[in-house]
Amino acid sequence: MRSQISKTRLWIARIMSGLVILFMLFDGVFKLIQPAPVVEGTLVLGYAQHHIGVIGILALVSTVLYAIPRTAVLGALLLTGFFGGVIATQIRVDAPLFTHTLFAVYLAILMWGGLWLRNERVRKLLFAVKEEK
């Protein structure tokens, strides 16, 4: 049985999730296209150029899974792991905390927040919400 959520909450969830999806699609596609600034930025982070395409594919697959309602939780879990790698990389290169290192945390908050707002099962799982009878 599926409970209804307000239109406002649904739109907030869609906007939150949409921002993450758009950013990650942009990031993944540019890693596949590999323009010079992307290659330079990735090399500075300590990755070889042949890693860039693999990172892009992982980002895109995880994002597409997150964008599909039926596989959104799996996509969120995969993106959480991806974001963990981003955070570790930024810490390793001593990147600025609030603008670079925590950016993946901001995306994760938007991602899980959007999923939490639109998915009753996620709300129950994350915060052990009691069912109303």
C-alpha positions in Angstrom: 0.0 0.0 0.0 1.4 3.3 -1.1 0.8 6.5 0.9 0.3 9.8 -0.9 2.7 12.6 -0.3 1.9 16.3 -0.9 2.7 17.9 -4.2 5.0 20.4 -2.5 7.0 17.6 -0.9 7.1 15.7 -4.2 8.4 18.8 -6.1 11.0 19.6 -3.4 12.2 15.9 -3.7 12.3 16.1 -7.5 14.3 19.3 -7.4 16.8 18.0 -4.8 17.2 14.7 -6.8 17.2 16.5 -10.1 20.1 18.8 -9.1 22.2 15.7 -8.1 21.2 13.9 -11.3 22.0 16.9 -13.6 25.4 17.5 -11.9 26.4 13.9 -12.0 25.3 13.4 -15.6 27.3 16.6 -16.6 30.3 15.3 -14.6 30.1 11.7 -16.1 29.6 12.9 -19.7 32.5 15.3 -19.5 34.7 12.6 -18.1 33.9 10.5 -21.2 34.4 13.4 -23.6 37.6 14.4 -21.7 38.1 18.1 -22.6 41.5 19.5 -21.5 40.3 21.1 -18.2 38.8 17.7 -17.1 42.0 15.8 -17.9 44.1 18.5 -16.2 41.9 18.5 -13.1 41.9 14.7 -12.8 45.7 14.5 -13.3 46.2 17.0 -10.5 44.1 14.8 -8.2 46.6 11.9 -8.8 44.7 9.8 -11.4 46.1 8.7 -14.7 44.3 9.8 -17.9 43.2 6.2 -18.6 41.2 6.3 -15.3 39.0 9.2 -16.4 36.7 7.2 -18.6 36.2 4.5 -16.0 35.3 7.1 -13.4 32.9 8.7 -15.9 31.2 5.3 -16.6 30.8 4.5 -12.9 29.3 8.0 -12.3 26.9 7.6 -15.1 25.7 4.1 -14.3 25.2 5.0 -10.6 23.3 8.2 -11.6 21.1 6.4 -14.1 20.2 3.8 -11.4 19.4 6.7 -9.0 17.2 8.4 -11.6 15.1 5.3 -12.1 12.5 5.1 -9.3 12.7 1.3 -9.0 16.5 1.3 -8.7 16.9 4.6 -6.9 18.1 3.1 -3.6 20.7 1.0 -5.3 21.9 4.1 -7.2 22.0 6.1 -4.0 24.1 3.5 -2.4 26.5 3.4 -5.3 26.7 7.2 -5.5 27.4 7.2 -1.7 30.4 5.1 -2.3 31.4 7.2 -5.3 31.2 10.4 -3.1 33.3 8.7 -0.4 36.0 8.3 -3.0 35.7 11.9 -4.0 36.0 13.0 -0.4 39.1 10.8 0.2 40.7 12.1 -3.0 40.1 15.7 -2.0 41.5 15.1 1.5 44.6 13.5 0.0 45.4 16.5 -2.0 44.6 19.0 0.8 41.8 20.6 -1.1 39.8 23.4 0.6 37.4 21.9 3.1 34.1 23.7 2.5 34.3 24.2 -1.3 36.0 21.1 -2.5 36.2 18.3 0.1 32.6 18.7 1.4 31.0 19.3 -2.0 30.4 15.5 -2.2 28.7 15.7 1.2 26.4 18.4 0.0 25.5 16.3 -3.0 24.9 13.3 -0.8 22.6 15.3 1.5 20.6 16.4 -1.6 20.5 12.9 -3.0 19.4 11.1 0.2 17.1 14.0 1.2 15.3 13.8 -2.2 15.0 10.1 -1.9 13.8 10.3 1.8 11.2 12.9 0.8 9.7 10.8 -2.0 10.2 7.2 -0.8 8.3 6.0 2.3 10.4 2.9 2.5 13.6 4.9 2.8 12.0 7.1 5.5 11.1 4.0 7.5 14.6 2.4 7.0 16.6 5.5 7.8 14.8 6.7 10.9 12.8 3.7 12.0 9.5 5.6 11.6 6.6 3.8 13.2 3.7 2.9 10.9 0.5 4.6 11.6 -2.6 2.4 11.9 
